[in-house]
Amino acid sequence: MNNRSLLTRRLAQGALIAAIYVVLTFVFAPISFGAMQVRIAEILTILPLFTPAAIPGLFIGCLLANILGGAIIWDVIFGSIATLIGAALGYVLRFNRWLVPIPAVVSNSVIVPLVLRYGYGVDMPILLMVLYVAIGEIIGCYILGELLATVLLKRPHIFSTGKAKEPSNPQSDR
């Protein structure tokens, strides 16, 4: 594949990832926002395992979802940065599928509670909000994300710009 078509393919992948993130956030809006949230769109944080296009796709998707969802500016900025950090570091860890979701869980669990407290004035202990956000991220990133990864690993043609890395222990998938 030449550089131009690779760039075009990655731009299209990133745009589709962003669009799917926004749609999932709004389809599941009642549970996508707040101190106790399970943002189903976080299932997509597994996609850095398959393509670097997931990094800008997840960032722009989160940015748009927060803007369109009426989030305050601090949530738009820092919530999107948390997603960007998670996606970029997840891509760095892509050689072990089980590590890919960790940065998204950690970055959101640290940053989002601070936005909730100091941006929205949520009167709840920070550590409790960290726990709630972490639980929501674990559900979205690990439980649902790993289900998506299992499906996508069986269909490598979907992200044909590069082969998805096999899990560190292939026997654990059987």
Secondary structure, DSSP 8 states (H G I E B T S, - for coil): --HHHHHHHHHHHHHHHHHHHHHHHHHTHHHHSSSS---GGGGGGGGGGT-TTHHHHHHHHHHHHHHHTT--HHHHHHHHHHHHHHHHHHHHTTTSTTTTTHHHHHHHHHHHHHHHHHTT---S-HHHHHHHHHHHHIIIIIIIHHHHHHHHHT-GGGGTTS-----S-GGGG-
